[in-house]
């Protein structure tokens, strides 16, 4: 069994790998104030309640965009599991050729998303990852990572709107019945849901003008909310980053 951790600014996605497949997936809040002693309690609780409680952990792979978490995670697994985690870092074997101007700046999350999607779909790809930020990655049929787009995330945009205005209130992230809102909450929901979906559809169309036809993959913590709203034909793949971690792990396992 291999533990696969995708550490984002908001959440940690945890995948349990058996025979090169993600068989269970869990989520924790990212919290840099917790110690290794506190995190191990959370990990043990997750594993003990999974169907694989008695399966030994053979390895750990981590993709992190939160540098402060790297030390905490490394210390956790060395201290309590006697395992040194494999981190997704620049230069790691991935099967993807990074063609951006500064390859070392590519986020580990974008790389593993590209790996997972390319391994599954091949061809030209546009991967839309909806998390703290809304990120678009472009991968060619040859496996070249060309770059992409980073837009403000849904929740951070919504929080900024509410905190910057005197009378606008927080609105639940759910699809309203109509585009035309009839009260403040439904107006905000329309902008948040339909406005974001329109941005995604529009950017995909612009990206396709530059690279040609491409398969679109939707993922990320908020992907499920937008799966039925985005009009562009796409595949919703909630575990594609964890699947990418599995591939990278076995490409680099000694």
PyMOL commands that set and color helices and strands:
alter all, ss='L'
color gray80, all
select helices_A, chain A and resi 36-48+67-81+103-105+108-121+154-163+184-211+223-226+240-252
alter helices_A, ss='H'
color red, helices_A
select strands_A, chain A and resi 2-7+11-18+21-29+59-64+86-87+97-98+125-130+133-139+144-152+215-219+235-236
alter strands_A, ss='S'
color yellow, strands_A
deselect
rebuild
show_as cartoon
